[in-house]
Every structure is written in structure tokens, then in C-alpha cells.
Amino acid sequence: MSILDIIILILIISWLGGFSLRLGGGLIHLLLVVALIVLVFRLLS
């Protein structure tokens, strides 16, 4: 696992925690979008 994979995993877990606890607001969703973009970029490259 690279450091980028760990960051993506942490962002997704944070998003799920923020979604269930209603914390973070738009920032958590923005971080999830960034994590998904990075994940897609890594899969395509």
C-alpha cells in the first residue's frame, strides 16, 4: 500500500464518519471528491 492509498482510505473513512454524525459539512464531501479523483487517476495511469 502506498501513502496515497492510505490517504484515500482515511478520507473515505472520515467521509463515512462525518456523514453518519453530520460533522464537517461540505468539507468532508469535498475531500471525498478529491479522493475519488485521485483514485480514478491512479487506476487509469
C-alpha positions as CSV (number, residue, x, y, z in Angstrom):
1,M,0.0,0.0,0.0
2,S,1.4,3.4,-0.9
3,I,0.9,6.5,1.1
4,L,-1.7,7.7,-1.4
5,D,-3.8,4.6,-0.8
6,I,-3.7,5.2,2.9
7,I,-4.7,8.8,2.4
8,I,-7.7,7.8,0.2
9,L,-8.7,5.2,2.8
10,I,-8.6,7.8,5.6
11,L,-10.6,10.3,3.6
12,I,-13.3,7.7,2.8
13,I,-13.5,6.6,6.5
14,S,-13.7,10.3,7.5
15,W,-16.4,10.9,5.0
16,L,-18.4,8.0,6.3
17,G,-18.0,9.1,9.9
18,G,-18.9,12.7,9.0
19,F,-21.9,11.5,7.0
20,S,-23.3,9.4,9.9
21,L,-22.5,12.0,12.6
22,R,-23.4,15.1,10.5
23,L,-20.0,16.7,11.1
24,G,-17.8,18.6,8.7
25,G,-20.4,19.7,6.3
26,G,-19.2,20.4,2.8
27,L,-15.5,19.9,3.6
28,I,-15.9,16.1,4.1
29,H,-17.8,15.8,0.7
30,L,-15.1,17.9,-1.0
31,L,-12.4,15.6,0.4
32,L,-14.2,12.6,-0.8
33,V,-14.4,14.0,-4.3
34,V,-10.7,14.7,-4.2
35,A,-10.0,11.1,-3.0
36,L,-12.2,9.7,-5.8
37,I,-10.5,11.8,-8.5
38,V,-7.1,10.6,-7.3
39,L,-8.2,7.0,-7.2
40,V,-9.6,7.2,-10.7
41,F,-6.4,8.9,-11.9
42,R,-4.3,6.1,-10.4
43,L,-6.4,3.4,-11.9
44,L,-6.2,4.9,-15.4
45,S,-2.4,5.5,-15.3
